[in-house]
């Protein structure tokens, strides 16, 4: 049973953190989805593994003059603001509101001069789970679209690539450890109980490091085709690397706490400035550029974006287990990768006998593009009284769609494709409007929900 991932627009392997993000996501799938299925169906799916991503980013937009036409003036400077958004916006919002993590669409109230002397102590008492998760929230940025960068010089060697992937795998273990601490804290109020901010952070650092150390120990028995972090780990000082990251995140929390305590900033204004800055950034242009390139010439060239996606799915569907048997195929598509797959599945030349047993769309605009009739075979007769929804592609057995109201690029699918075709799953993991588009992939509960659906699917398989 292979799991294959198709990325969205604005993704290049040369971007900072890309290789680590791939390793991190794969480790989450292996540690949660693969492990859960092996435990539930021992020996039934010996070929259950995570395949390499279907990568098409190098066929996206390029800029002939390297975006030299963009004015260098900062949006923040142009607006006349001296405020600098903190790196950990999630933690800032949690402390600023003086209440549990706000709903994604809520308006953030202003900070007053009466902020607590130890805002971290107050926050952990209000909502320990969300507080711990907020400490580690900056790592979600690794899955956000990056600002365009020049190709790495020199190009990554195989050793460098393996090292970066290994770092990503250990990053996933760190995030799993943090989530474990967050869940424990929600049930045990004394776990992080403290009288000073420094004491709170020290406890979080100690508990997370301890949990990571347990997770980093490779399983005693590895299943076939599953790469364990211990067996092929080229990172000699993995534990030291992770502990340093934990320390940096904790130190960053101290900076945020100082900002909240000493500066009467309006969080709503801060969010506005950051949103404007991000919207006007270079990465936004590459995001739109990739969409335009696909719509204009997505099926042209050798290879084309469409052929890379189609051939990648065909190859994944052809994978057999050690007994030579075909196993179920799970395809996870992020953002515009979902539109690419839907366009391929509904085209006249896509094989009807290929089966995707579970399709997982994440932060996707599949329904929006259907409303705009931008697919090659978009029917003009739908919706109608007799056909109010589009239904799902015939090659897909089950389809689930993750969306987050805080993610401006995610859309509900049931109203367009129908409740019988796809199930919308609301994600409320505390992401904010800045990091929500990539936040899904650093939340263990996201993978647990996929594992639950895969388990239900496997029960019905012959």
N, C-alpha and C positions, 0 to 999 in steps of 0.2 A: 504494500500500500504506500505509494509515494505521495509526499506533500511537495507541491511546487508553488513558488511565489513569483508574481509578476508585479514589478514596481510601477509607479506612476510617473508623471512628468517631472522635470527638474531634478533628475537623478543622474549622476555621473560617477563612475568609479574613481575618478580623480579628485572628487570632493573630499574635503577633510572629514574623516570619521566614517566614510562610506563602508570601507571594508570591516571596520569594527562593528558597525550597525548590522551588517550581514551576519557576522559571527554571533552577535548578541541575539538576533532574532532566531537563528538556527538553534542556539542553545535553549532558548525558551521552548521552541517546538519539541526538541528532543527530551528536555527535562519534564515537560508537562503533558503534551499531547501523546508523544510516542510512548513515554513511560506509563501513562494511564491506560493506553490500549493494550500494551503488553501485559500489564497486570490483570486487566479484565478479560482478555482473550489470549491466554498463554499458548504459544505455539501455533496460533491460528493464522497470523500474518507475519511470516518470517521475513518478508521483504519490506516491512513498514519502515521507511526512512525518509529523511528530508533530502530532496534533490537540489542541485545548484539552481539559483534563481534564473528565470528567463530574462536576460538583460538586453535592453534595446536602447539604452540612453545615448550611446554614441551615434545613433541615427537621428537624434533630435536636432533642435535648432542650433545654429552656430552664428556668430556675429562677425561680419567681415572686418570691421574696424575695432573689434574688441570692446564695444560699448563705450567708445570714447565720447560719444555724443551726449552722455548723461552729465548734467551739471554736477559739480562736486559739492555744492552747498548742502549741508546737513539739514534735514527737515526740522530737527529740534532747534538748531540755531536759527533757521528762518522763522520759526514760530516765536522766537524770543524767549525760550525757556531754558533755564539753567539746570533743570531736573534731568538726572540720568537714571533711566529705568534700571533697577537692580537685576542681576542675573537670575535670581530666584524669584520670579514674579508670583509663583504660586504661594510661596511662603509669605511674601510681602502682603498679598491679598488676605491670607488667612489671619495674619497679625493685625492688618489694618482694619478689618471689619469688626474685630473684637468678638467674633462669633464663629461657629463651625463653618467650614468651607462653604462659600456662597454658591448658589445655583449659577450655571453658566451665563444665563441671560440677565442676572440681577444687576442693579446699579450699585457700585461700590460707594460707600459713604466716606466722607472726609475724615481725616485723622485730626484729633483734637490734642490740646496740650496735656490732657489727662491720661496719656498712654501709660500703661503699667510700667513700673520700674524694672520688672523682669518679665517682658512680654512673652518670652518663650515658655516660662513656667506657667503663665496664665493660659497660653494656647494649648499646651499639652494636657492641662487639667480639663479644658473644654472638650477637646476631641483628639485624644492621643493617636488614633489611627491616621487621621488626615494630617496631623502634624508631622509624624514620621515620614509619611509619603511625600509631604511637601519639601522636607529636607533634601530628598533625593530627586526632586522634580527636574532639576537642570539637565539630567541625563536624557530626558525626553527630547531635548533639542537635537540629539544625534539622528533622530528620525525625521526631523523637519527638512524641507528643501534647503539646500545650501546656496550661498552666493556663488556665482560662477567662478571657477578657478582655472588657471592654465594647467595643461597636462603636467603630471609630476615629472620632474627632471632630476635624476634619471627616472625612468619608469620603475615601478615597484618590482623588485626581484621576487622570486618564489618564496624565499626565506622571509622577506619583509611582509609579503602578503599573508603568509601563514602566521607570522607574529601578530599582525594587526587583527586577524580573525580570532586568534587565541585571546587577545585582549578583550575583544567583543564578547567572547564566551564567558570570560571571567566577570565582565561587566554585567552580564545577565545574572550570574550567580550572586553578585553584589545586590542587584535589584530584587532578586528572589529573597535574599537574606533580609533586606530592608522591609519587604512586604511581610515576611514572617514575624519580624519584630513589631510591625504595625498591628498585625492581627492579635499578637499576644498582648500588646499594650491595651487593646480595646477590651480585653477580658480581665486584665490584671492591672488595676489602677496604680498599684504600688511599683510596677516594673520600672516606670520612669519618674516616679515621684521625687521631687527635688525642691530646694528652696531658692536656688539661683539658676540663672540661664546657663552658666558655665557647667553646673552640675548636670543639668538636663542633657546638654550636648555630650558630655563625657559618657553618660549612661547610654545614649543612643549609639555613640561610636563603639563602645565596648560590646554592647549587645549585637550590633550588626556585624562587627568583626568576628565575634564568636560564631554567629549563625553562618557566616560566609565560610569559615574554616571547616565547618561540618559539611556544608554542601560541596566544597571543592574536593573532598575526598572522592576519588572515582568509585563507581559502583563495583561491588565484589565480582559480579558476573555481568558482562556486557552482552547485550543482544546482538545478533548478526546485523551487519550493515549500519550499526549505530556507533558513531565516533564519540568516544568518551574524552572528556577534557584532560584526564590524567595520561592517557595512552599516547596521544599525539600532540601534547602541549609543548610548543617550542619556547614558551615564555618562562625563562628560568626563575624569575622573581615575581611570579604571579601574585602571591599573597602580599608581598611588599607593595606591588603596583596598586592593588585594590585597596589596601589599607591607606595608602597615600590619597587615593580618590575619596575615600570616606572622610579622611581628615580635612581635605580641601572643601568638601561639601559642608561639613560641620563648621569650618571657619567662615564659609560664606554665609551661613545662617547667623553667625554673630554680627556680621556686617549689616544684614537685613534688619536684625533686631535693633541695632544702634540707629539705623535710619528711622525706623518706626518710633523709637523712643525720643529721638532728638529733633526730628524734622517734621513740621506740620505740612506734609505733602498731601495733595488730593490724589487718591489712588485712581479715581475715574479719569482725571486729567492725564495721569501717567499712562494709563491704558490707551487713551486716545493718542498720545504722542507716539507710543511704541507701535500702535497699529498703523498710524500714518507713516512712520519710518519704514516699517516692514513692507507696506503696500507699495511704497515708492522705491524700494531697493532693487538692486540688479536681479536678485533671485526671482522677483515677481515677473520680470520681463522674460526670463528664461522659461518660467512656468507657462506663460501665455504662448511663448514662441513654440514650445514643443507641441502644444495643441494645434496651433496654426499649421505647423509643418505636417502633422498627421492628416489634418483635414484636407490640405492641399495636395500632398503627394505621399500619403501613408502606404499606398500599394505600389508605388513606383520605385524602381531601383532594384539592385541585386546585391545584398538582400534589402528588402523593404521592412519597415516596422511591422507591417501585417504578416509578412512571411516569417519573421523571427518569432512572433507570437504563435502562429499556427504550427510551425515546425517544432517549436518547443513543447507545445501541448501534445502533438502527435508522438514525440519522443517519450514524454512522460507516460502517456497512455500505453506505450509499447513495453514499458518496464515489467519484467516478470520476476517472481520470487525465486528462491533457490530450487524449488520444485518445478520451475518452468510454467507456473500458473500466473494468470493475470490477477492482480489485486486491485482493490478500489483506488480510484484517483481522487485526490483532494487538491483543489486549486484555490489559492488565496491571492486576491488581487487588491492592490492598494490604489485608491484615487483613480487617476486616468487609466491605469492598467485594467480597470474593470470595463471601461468603455472599449478598450482595444479588444478584449476577449469577447464582449457581447457582439461587437461588430463582426468579429471573425465567426462566431457561432451561428449568427443569423444570415451569413452570406450563403449564396447558392452553392459555392464550391467547397464548403466545409463538409467533411465526411459525416454522414448521418449515423454510422455505426460506431462512432467514438463516444464513449460515455464518461462524463465527469460525475462521479458519485456525490461529491459535495463541493459546491462553489461558495466561497466566502468572500463577499465584497466588503471592503473596509474604507470608510471615509470616501465613498464613491459618488460620482455624478452620473451614473448610468441612467437613472430615471430622468434627470434634467436633459441629457442629450436626446433621450427618447421624446421628451416633450417638444424639443426643438426640431425633431425629425432629422437629425444629423447623421444617422447611420445609413449605410449603403442601401439597405432594404427596408428603411422605415416606412411602414404602411400609412397611407393617408386616410384610410377608412376607419382607423381606430383613434380615439374611442367612438363608439356608436352605441345605440340602444341594445343591440345584440352582442356586441363585443366591447364592453366598457374598459377592459384592460388588455394588455399585450400578452400576458402569460409568460412562461419561461421558455428559453431555448429547448428544443426537444432532446438535445444531448445531455441536459443537466437533470440529474435525479432529484437533488435537494439543493436549495439555495437559501443562504442566510446573509443578511446585510447588517453590518454594524455602523451605527451613526451616532454622532454626538452633537447636541445643540450648540456646544461651544465651538465646533468645527464648522466654519463657514463653507467648507468645501464638501461637506457630507450631506446626503439627501436621503429621505425615506423612499423606499422602493415599492412598498405594498400598494399605494394609491395608483401607480402607473402600471405595474405588472400584475397586481392582484394578490390577495392573501393566500390563494392556493398555489401561487407560483414562488413566492419569496416570503421569508419571515424577517421583519425588521426587528433589530435588537438595539435598544437604547443603551448607550454607554454613559455612565455618570461617574467617571473615575477621578473627578476633581481637576480635569484639565482646564486651562484658560484659553482665551481666544487666540493667544500667540502660539502655544505649543500643541493645540488640540489635534491638528491634522496628523501628527506623527505619534501622539501620546498613546494610542492604542497598543503599540508594540512594546511598551515598557511596563505594561500592567499585567501581572500574572493572571488576574481574573479573566482577561480577554482570552488567553490561551486555554484556561480551564473551561470556558464556555464552548470553545471549539471542540475540546476533548469530549465534552458532554454530548455534543451533537454527533461527533464521529462515533462515539460509543453507541448511541441510539441507532445510527445508520447501520453499524456492523451487525446489530441484532437481527436486522431484516435481511441481511445478505445470505444467499444460499451457502 
